[in-house]
């Protein structure tokens, strides 16, 4: 389980089965992932430490933002087909899980609209 660098921090794969894929994310303050969606898998974000905003774009085109904080509102599920992005309000640690949602659990199931990055504090 080696850490893989990302522009927003780092990640490592913890577990992969037919039913779930689990990742450990270490996100820098201001780090954000690409705006993306998955056709056949859902995301479940669990904030272990820090604070993370998760944006979701529904058919009306306007983003809805959920603020996740460790110990309070720490868990959010993003259904398959929904555009989404996370942004770390402060340095944060997350567990990200993928589960089948209308199809097979395919690690290549991702469509990106843009790229992630790091916002200046």
C-alpha positions as a LaTeX table, in Angstrom:
\begin{tabular}{lrrr}
\hline
Residue & $x$ (\AA) & $y$ (\AA) & $z$ (\AA) \\
\hline
Unk1 & 0.00 & 0.00 & 0.00 \\
Unk2 & 2.29 & 2.70 & $-1.26$ \\
Unk3 & 1.21 & 6.34 & $-1.27$ \\
Unk4 & 0.63 & 7.78 & $-4.75$ \\
Unk5 & 1.15 & 11.54 & $-5.15$ \\
Unk6 & $-1.72$ & 13.69 & $-6.38$ \\
Unk7 & $-1.76$ & 17.43 & $-7.11$ \\
Unk8 & $-4.13$ & 17.81 & $-4.11$ \\
Unk9 & $-2.18$ & 15.52 & $-1.72$ \\
Unk10 & $-1.71$ & 11.75 & $-1.83$ \\
Unk11 & $-3.72$ & 8.53 & $-1.89$ \\
Unk12 & $-3.27$ & 4.82 & $-1.39$ \\
Unk13 & $-5.43$ & 1.82 & $-2.22$ \\
Unk14 & $-6.40$ & $-0.18$ & 0.88 \\
Unk15 & $-8.78$ & $-2.88$ & $-0.38$ \\
Unk16 & $-10.35$ & $-4.13$ & $-3.61$ \\
Unk17 & $-13.09$ & $-6.78$ & $-3.84$ \\
Unk18 & $-16.02$ & $-7.32$ & $-6.21$ \\
Unk19 & $-18.21$ & $-5.30$ & $-3.82$ \\
Unk20 & $-16.00$ & $-2.44$ & $-2.63$ \\
Unk21 & $-12.84$ & $-0.50$ & $-3.38$ \\
Unk22 & $-11.38$ & 1.51 & $-0.47$ \\
Unk23 & $-8.86$ & 4.34 & $-0.66$ \\
Unk24 & $-7.05$ & 6.39 & 1.99 \\
Unk25 & $-6.79$ & 10.09 & 1.02 \\
Unk26 & $-4.50$ & 12.66 & 2.60 \\
Unk27 & $-5.63$ & 16.04 & 1.20 \\
Unk28 & $-3.73$ & 19.31 & 1.57 \\
Unk29 & $-5.60$ & 22.46 & 2.64 \\
Unk30 & $-7.14$ & 23.89 & $-0.52$ \\
Unk31 & $-6.68$ & 20.63 & $-2.42$ \\
Unk32 & $-9.47$ & 19.64 & $-4.77$ \\
Unk33 & $-10.12$ & 16.74 & $-7.13$ \\
Unk34 & $-11.39$ & 16.99 & $-10.69$ \\
Unk35 & $-15.08$ & 17.52 & $-11.34$ \\
Unk36 & $-16.05$ & 14.01 & $-12.39$ \\
Unk37 & $-18.67$ & 11.29 & $-12.36$ \\
Unk38 & $-18.88$ & 7.51 & $-12.45$ \\
Unk39 & $-21.40$ & 5.65 & $-14.62$ \\
Unk40 & $-21.81$ & 2.49 & $-12.54$ \\
Unk41 & $-20.29$ & 3.09 & $-9.12$ \\
Unk42 & $-21.19$ & 5.23 & $-6.14$ \\
Unk43 & $-18.71$ & 7.09 & $-3.91$ \\
Unk44 & $-18.87$ & 7.17 & $-0.15$ \\
Unk45 & $-16.70$ & 9.79 & 1.54 \\
Unk46 & $-15.85$ & 9.49 & 5.25 \\
Unk47 & $-13.90$ & 12.36 & 6.82 \\
Unk48 & $-11.52$ & 11.04 & 9.48 \\
Unk49 & $-9.92$ & 14.42 & 10.27 \\
Unk50 & $-10.33$ & 17.95 & 8.99 \\
Unk51 & $-13.12$ & 19.54 & 6.95 \\
Unk52 & $-14.06$ & 18.84 & 3.33 \\
Unk53 & $-16.67$ & 20.38 & 1.03 \\
Unk54 & $-18.25$ & 18.02 & $-1.50$ \\
Unk55 & $-20.06$ & 19.62 & $-4.43$ \\
Unk56 & $-22.62$ & 17.66 & $-6.44$ \\
Unk57 & $-24.25$ & 18.83 & $-9.67$ \\
Unk58 & $-27.75$ & 17.54 & $-10.21$ \\
Unk59 & $-29.82$ & 17.90 & $-13.44$ \\
Unk60 & $-30.68$ & 21.55 & $-12.65$ \\
Unk61 & $-26.97$ & 22.35 & $-13.25$ \\
Unk62 & $-26.47$ & 24.19 & $-9.97$ \\
Unk63 & $-24.01$ & 22.71 & $-7.47$ \\
Unk64 & $-25.11$ & 21.72 & $-4.00$ \\
Unk65 & $-22.35$ & 21.78 & $-1.38$ \\
Unk66 & $-22.15$ & 19.52 & 1.68 \\
Unk67 & $-19.61$ & 20.36 & 4.37 \\
Unk68 & $-18.21$ & 17.24 & 6.01 \\
Unk69 & $-16.36$ & 17.49 & 9.31 \\
Unk70 & $-14.80$ & 14.66 & 11.28 \\
Unk71 & $-17.03$ & 13.66 & 14.18 \\
Unk72 & $-20.07$ & 15.71 & 13.11 \\
Unk73 & $-21.40$ & 15.28 & 9.56 \\
Unk74 & $-18.59$ & 13.04 & 8.39 \\
Unk75 & $-20.20$ & 10.75 & 5.78 \\
Unk76 & $-21.70$ & 11.43 & 2.35 \\
Unk77 & $-22.76$ & 9.12 & $-0.50$ \\
Unk78 & $-22.55$ & 10.29 & $-4.11$ \\
Unk79 & $-24.73$ & 8.18 & $-6.44$ \\
Unk80 & $-23.50$ & 6.93 & $-9.81$ \\
Unk81 & $-23.99$ & 9.43 & $-12.63$ \\
Unk82 & $-23.73$ & 12.55 & $-10.44$ \\
Unk83 & $-20.97$ & 15.07 & $-11.19$ \\
Unk84 & $-19.00$ & 15.81 & $-8.01$ \\
Unk85 & $-15.80$ & 17.26 & $-6.56$ \\
Unk86 & $-14.24$ & 17.46 & $-3.09$ \\
Unk87 & $-12.25$ & 20.41 & $-1.74$ \\
Unk88 & $-10.36$ & 20.37 & 1.56 \\
Unk89 & $-11.18$ & 23.42 & 3.67 \\
Unk90 & $-8.20$ & 22.47 & 5.85 \\
Unk91 & $-5.69$ & 19.62 & 5.71 \\
Unk92 & $-7.92$ & 16.53 & 5.88 \\
Unk93 & $-7.84$ & 12.74 & 5.93 \\
Unk94 & $-10.61$ & 10.81 & 4.18 \\
Unk95 & $-11.59$ & 7.27 & 3.45 \\
Unk96 & $-13.14$ & 6.99 & 0.00 \\
Unk97 & $-15.18$ & 3.92 & $-0.89$ \\
Unk98 & $-16.56$ & 2.85 & $-4.24$ \\
Unk99 & $-19.51$ & 0.46 & $-4.46$ \\
Unk100 & $-21.46$ & $-0.90$ & $-7.44$ \\
Unk101 & $-24.46$ & 1.31 & $-8.26$ \\
Unk102 & $-26.15$ & 0.06 & $-11.39$ \\
Unk103 & $-23.28$ & $-2.00$ & $-12.79$ \\
Unk104 & $-19.94$ & $-3.63$ & $-12.10$ \\
Unk105 & $-17.27$ & $-2.11$ & $-9.88$ \\
Unk106 & $-14.82$ & $-0.89$ & $-12.53$ \\
Unk107 & $-11.79$ & 1.17 & $-11.43$ \\
Unk108 & $-11.65$ & 2.77 & $-14.90$ \\
Unk109 & $-15.22$ & 4.08 & $-14.57$ \\
Unk110 & $-14.56$ & 7.81 & $-14.45$ \\
Unk111 & $-15.43$ & 10.74 & $-16.72$ \\
Unk112 & $-13.62$ & 13.99 & $-15.93$ \\
Unk113 & $-14.76$ & 17.49 & $-16.83$ \\
Unk114 & $-11.59$ & 19.21 & $-15.58$ \\
Unk115 & $-8.50$ & 18.55 & $-13.46$ \\
Unk116 & $-7.86$ & 18.83 & $-9.74$ \\
Unk117 & $-5.49$ & 21.28 & $-8.11$ \\
Unk118 & $-4.52$ & 23.27 & $-5.08$ \\
Unk119 & $-6.11$ & 26.61 & $-4.20$ \\
Unk120 & $-3.97$ & 29.19 & $-2.46$ \\
Unk121 & $-4.87$ & 29.74 & 1.19 \\
\hline
\end{tabular}
